[in-house]
Amino acid sequence: PFLVPDAQGRVVTGVMDLLVETEAGWWVFDHKSDETDDLAGRFAEYLPQLQAYADAVRQALPGKPVLGVGVNWVVRGEVMLTNLVTSKT
């Protein structure tokens, strides 16, 4: 769980499902059980939530960059990632 202020001074709260630390930096993941044929579209809907989590990690753990965010589509057994360093999905 986390509680951090955003750039507008609002308090953002949430619960990250998975935070992975690598030598190079952090990865933030959320587990989703949605059943959809449009994973890319649904991923785009969750991206603001994931970016808020990434911002929280940057504030709380400034020693390493947040490399990216991802969704683990539990029902499908697939993972989608966005690399925040190069901004590629």
RATA-V654861 format. One line per field, one symbol per residue. ss: DSSP state (h for helix, s for strand, l for the rest). phi: phi as a letter, one per 40 degrees, with the letter a starting at -180 (. if undefined). psi: psi as a letter, one per 40 degrees, with the letter a starting at -180 (. if undefined). A space follows every 10 residues. Layout:
ss: ???
phi: ???
psi: ???
//
This chain:
ss: lsssslllll sssslllsss slllssssss ssllllllhh hhhhhhhhhh hhhhhhhhhh llllssssss sssllllsss sssllllsl
phi: .aaaccccgc cbbabccabb bbdcibbbbb cbbdbacbcc ccdcccddcc cccccccdcc bccbcccaba bccdccgbbb bbcccbfbb
psi: iihiiadeei hhiihhdhhh hiddaihhih hieihiegdd dddddedddd dddddddddd geeiihdiii hhgddefihh ihhedefi.
//
